[in-house]
């Protein structure tokens, strides 16, 4: 009965809240350290988002446990529109199957507001490995089951599960070499110490452009205009597609009228010419969305990665 009264009250209160919201600064939790990829993307839209809302949006870096600490704090925040979180595939979808005792539910405890950007993976190798294409990689794996290795930024990371998905779909063996972060994984890939690495453009665009890393393919379903001439992995391995999305969510229970106002502001911020140009230079695709479409994306990814994680028996607790 109390829940029904609360829901009915929102029908009357939400329009009023939307008219006056926001009346003070908005805190946007970034559950990763300052200077990292997630932080860079969040700061790219910070100024235009503040302008669209008419009040400053202040980033609060709450890093720890692979994004879990900051995401947990966001889930427990008052659902009044004054605390939002800059989430991504890891803490807001993948973690649902990696952890048995996660302190939040990625679907139940959040209301998605809008995606901000889609980030592909580039499957890279050092020129010294002599691997020339995705088909060449697969052929080598089938000829010699112990020859290939792949780097990741850590057990259970998006780069790890993406490589595992590739390995399983290709029907080959590749030994996993986990690293503590992108820098050492990239360095050992450059040196040819590991065969391949699924790297994001945020980490590796300069090395790919300079030729110090060779990209065998991109993980999007269709060719990317940001990487002209680069083949999709899907061309050789039909059905293979992985996109790491980043977007903004609010605690569950945030009034719909405030969600709508935030969505409108994010859409305008992402569409700003300076934001579009900066994101494209980083090799990622600006991608705002409706709350409903974002929620559907999250649900689909929770299901997709749960199947892979369970089959591969990847657990982090």
C-alpha distance (Angstrom), angle and dihedral (degrees) to the residues before:
residue distance angle dihedral
X1 . . .
X2 3.81 . .
X3 3.81 90.1 .
X4 3.81 90.2 51.7
X5 3.80 91.7 50.3
X6 3.83 89.8 49.8
X7 3.81 92.1 51.2
X8 3.79 92.3 47.5
X9 3.80 90.3 49.7
X10 3.78 90.1 57.1
X11 3.79 90.2 61.0
X12 3.79 89.0 63.8
X13 3.78 102.0 30.7
X14 3.82 100.1 44.5
X15 3.84 97.9 70.9
X16 3.80 90.3 50.5
X17 3.79 91.5 47.9
X18 3.78 91.2 49.9
X19 3.79 92.3 52.7
X20 3.80 94.1 54.3
X21 3.81 98.8 31.0
X22 2.94 123.7 141.5
X23 3.78 105.4 34.3
X24 3.81 96.2 156.5
X25 3.80 142.3 17.9
X26 3.80 118.4 -53.3
X27 3.80 120.3 -135.2
X28 3.78 115.8 -140.6
X29 3.79 111.4 -165.6
X30 3.79 114.1 -146.2
X31 3.82 104.8 -166.6
X32 3.81 93.6 -152.8
X33 3.82 135.4 66.3
X34 3.79 123.5 -77.9
X35 3.79 112.0 -92.4
X36 3.80 96.0 29.1
X37 3.79 125.7 118.0
X38 3.81 95.2 -93.2
X39 3.79 91.6 47.8
X40 3.82 91.8 49.1
X41 3.80 91.7 52.4
X42 3.80 92.4 46.8
X43 3.78 92.5 50.7
X44 3.79 91.3 49.3
X45 3.82 90.8 70.2
X46 3.80 97.3 31.9
X47 3.82 99.9 98.7
X48 3.82 98.6 42.3
X49 3.81 90.3 44.0
X50 3.81 90.6 53.0
X51 3.78 90.0 48.6
X52 3.80 92.6 49.2
X53 3.81 91.4 51.3
X54 3.77 96.1 41.4
X55 3.81 92.5 -129.9
X56 3.81 131.9 77.5
X57 3.79 118.2 -90.6
X58 3.80 107.2 -147.6
X59 3.80 120.9 -157.2
X60 3.80 115.7 -134.6
X61 3.82 111.6 -168.3
X62 3.81 107.3 -148.6
X63 3.78 102.8 171.7
X64 3.77 129.7 175.8
X65 3.80 143.4 103.6
X66 3.78 94.3 28.3
X67 3.79 94.3 -57.8
X68 3.80 96.1 -43.7
X69 3.81 98.4 111.8
X70 3.79 96.5 53.6
X71 3.80 93.0 39.9
X72 3.80 90.7 51.5
X73 3.80 90.8 51.2
X74 3.80 90.1 51.0
X75 3.81 91.7 49.9
X76 3.81 90.3 54.4
X77 3.81 96.1 45.2
X78 3.79 122.8 111.5
X79 3.82 107.4 -86.2
X80 3.79 96.5 -128.1
X81 3.81 101.5 113.4
X82 3.79 94.2 -102.0
X83 3.80 94.6 100.3
X84 3.80 120.1 51.2
X85 3.79 131.5 160.3
X86 3.79 132.6 -136.5
X87 3.79 98.8 -137.0
X88 3.77 137.1 176.1
X89 3.79 143.7 -169.8
X90 3.82 93.9 -74.2
X91 3.81 106.8 57.7
X92 3.80 95.0 22.2
X93 3.82 100.7 49.2
X94 3.80 116.5 -4.2
X95 3.82 95.7 52.7
X96 3.79 90.6 61.8
X97 3.81 90.0 77.1
X98 3.81 99.7 29.0
X99 3.81 95.5 60.8
X100 3.79 126.8 50.9
X101 3.81 91.8 -168.1
X102 3.79 104.1 39.6
X103 3.81 112.0 162.8
X104 3.81 92.5 -134.8
X105 3.79 138.4 32.7
X106 3.84 110.1 -122.7
X107 3.80 92.2 -146.4
X108 3.81 104.9 31.0
X109 3.82 97.9 42.7
X110 3.81 100.2 48.2
X111 3.77 140.7 53.7
X112 3.82 110.8 -148.0
X113 3.80 113.5 -132.1
X114 3.80 106.3 -179.8
X115 3.74 143.0 -34.3
X116 3.79 114.3 -115.3
X117 3.78 105.0 -170.9
X118 3.80 143.5 0.5
X119 3.81 115.7 -139.3
X120 3.81 120.7 -163.3
X121 3.76 127.8 -156.4
X122 3.78 122.3 -120.9
X123 3.80 114.9 -149.3
X124 3.80 101.3 -138.2
X125 3.77 138.3 -178.2
X126 3.79 136.0 174.7
X127 3.82 115.4 -97.5
X128 3.81 87.1 -124.3
X129 3.82 91.6 68.7
X130 3.79 90.7 66.2
X131 3.82 91.1 -138.6
X132 3.78 103.7 146.4
X133 3.81 105.9 179.7
X134 3.78 146.1 -3.6
X135 3.80 90.2 -93.1
X136 3.81 89.9 50.8
X137 3.81 90.0 51.5
X138 3.80 91.9 50.5
X139 3.80 92.0 46.4
X140 3.80 91.2 52.5
X141 3.78 91.1 48.7
X142 3.78 92.0 53.1
X143 3.79 93.4 46.7
X144 3.80 96.0 48.0
X145 3.83 115.5 21.4
X146 3.81 94.1 -168.6
X147 3.80 99.0 44.1
X148 3.79 101.2 83.6
X149 3.80 132.6 72.8
X150 3.78 132.8 176.5
X151 3.79 131.5 -154.9
X152 3.79 127.0 -138.2
X153 3.79 136.1 176.8
X154 3.80 89.6 -114.5
X155 3.77 146.1 -42.4
X156 3.79 110.7 -55.1
X157 3.81 93.9 11.5
X158 3.79 121.7 137.0
X159 3.80 89.9 -106.7
X160 3.81 89.6 53.4
X161 3.80 97.9 49.9
X162 3.81 91.3 41.9
X163 3.80 91.1 55.7
X164 3.79 90.1 45.4
X165 3.81 90.1 51.9
X166 3.81 89.6 49.9
X167 3.80 92.3 47.8
X168 3.79 93.0 50.9
X169 3.79 95.4 45.0
X170 3.82 90.8 47.6
X171 3.80 92.2 47.6
X172 3.80 94.7 -130.4
X173 3.78 138.6 120.3
X174 3.81 121.7 -114.1
X175 3.78 123.5 167.7
X176 3.80 115.3 -127.3
X177 3.82 117.1 -125.6
X178 3.83 108.0 -172.5
X179 3.81 120.3 -160.3
X180 3.77 133.6 -169.3
X181 3.78 97.7 -108.2
X182 3.77 139.3 -26.6
X183 3.80 100.8 -71.9
X184 3.83 98.1 65.8
X185 3.82 91.2 39.4
X186 3.79 90.1 53.4
X187 3.80 93.6 45.1
X188 3.79 93.7 52.9
X189 3.79 91.0 45.9
X190 3.81 89.9 51.8
X191 3.80 89.0 50.7
X192 3.80 92.6 49.6
X193 3.81 91.8 -117.2
X194 3.81 89.0 129.8
X195 3.79 126.0 34.6
X196 3.81 101.4 -131.4
X197 3.79 143.0 -4.8
X198 3.80 132.4 -163.7
X199 3.79 99.6 -134.1
X200 3.80 130.4 176.6
X201 3.80 119.9 -126.6
X202 3.81 87.0 -117.3
X203 3.81 87.3 68.1
X204 3.76 103.6 29.7
X205 3.79 113.6 23.2
X206 3.81 94.2 106.6
X207 3.83 93.6 49.1
X208 3.81 91.3 48.7
X209 3.80 92.4 47.4
X210 3.81 91.6 48.5
X211 3.81 92.7 47.8
X212 3.80 95.5 -120.0
X213 3.81 86.0 117.8
X214 3.79 123.2 36.7
X215 3.79 116.5 -143.3
X216 3.80 111.3 -144.2
X217 3.78 92.8 -171.7
X218 3.77 148.5 -33.1
X219 3.81 124.5 -105.7
X220 3.81 97.4 -132.2
X221 3.81 120.4 108.4
X222 3.81 92.7 -121.3
X223 3.82 132.5 28.5
X224 3.79 114.0 -76.9
X225 3.82 119.7 -125.2
X226 3.80 86.0 -147.4
X227 3.82 89.7 64.9
X228 3.80 105.9 35.8
X229 3.77 114.1 -161.5
X230 3.79 95.0 13.9
X231 3.82 110.4 128.5
X232 3.76 122.4 -130.6
X233 3.79 117.7 -116.2
X234 3.79 85.2 -132.2
X235 3.82 89.0 68.3
X236 3.80 89.6 67.8
X237 3.80 98.7 25.3
X238 3.82 106.0 37.0
X239 3.77 114.6 -143.4
X240 3.79 96.0 22.1
X241 3.78 109.6 132.2
X242 3.80 131.2 147.4
X243 3.79 127.2 171.0
X244 3.79 123.3 175.7
X245 3.78 106.3 -147.2
X246 3.79 127.1 -160.7
X247 3.77 121.6 -161.1
X248 3.77 148.4 144.3
X249 3.79 125.1 -91.7
X250 3.80 135.8 175.4
X251 3.81 132.3 -150.6
X252 3.78 114.5 -80.9
X253 3.77 111.2 -92.5
X254 3.81 95.5 41.1
X255 3.84 104.5 146.1
X256 3.82 113.5 -98.3
X257 3.80 92.8 -126.4
X258 3.82 90.4 57.6
X259 3.81 90.7 46.1
X260 3.80 88.2 53.3
X261 3.79 92.4 49.7
X262 3.80 91.7 48.7
X263 3.80 90.7 47.6
X264 3.79 91.4 53.0
X265 3.81 91.4 49.4
X266 3.82 93.1 48.1
X267 3.81 91.4 48.1
X268 3.79 90.7 53.1
X269 3.81 92.2 45.1
X270 3.81 93.4 51.3
X271 3.82 90.1 47.7
X272 3.82 92.6 54.3
X273 3.84 108.3 118.3
X274 3.82 93.4 -129.1
X275 3.81 91.4 52.0
X276 3.80 92.1 47.3
X277 3.79 91.7 51.0
X278 3.81 95.1 46.1
X279 3.80 93.7 48.8
X280 3.79 92.9 47.5
X281 3.81 90.3 50.7
X282 3.81 86.8 55.5
X283 3.81 88.6 54.6
X284 3.80 96.1 -112.8
X285 3.79 132.2 117.2
X286 3.83 121.2 -116.0
X287 3.80 104.9 -129.4
X288 3.79 123.7 171.5
X289 3.81 118.5 176.3
X290 3.76 145.0 178.2
X291 3.82 116.8 -87.0
X292 3.81 89.0 -113.0
X293 3.81 94.1 53.0
X294 3.80 91.3 46.3
X295 3.81 90.8 50.5
X296 3.82 90.2 51.0
X297 3.81 90.5 51.3
X298 3.80 91.5 51.9
X299 3.80 93.4 48.2
X300 3.81 91.4 48.8
X301 3.80 92.2 50.1
X302 3.81 93.2 46.9
X303 3.81 88.2 56.3
X304 3.81 95.7 41.0
X305 3.78 95.9 51.6
X306 3.80 95.3 39.2
X307 3.81 88.2 62.4
X308 3.82 92.3 50.2
X309 3.81 95.2 42.9
X310 3.80 92.4 49.5
X311 3.79 93.7 47.0
X312 3.80 91.8 48.2
X313 3.82 92.2 40.9
X314 3.82 93.5 -130.5
X315 3.80 110.4 167.9
X316 3.80 131.0 166.2
X317 3.82 100.1 -170.3
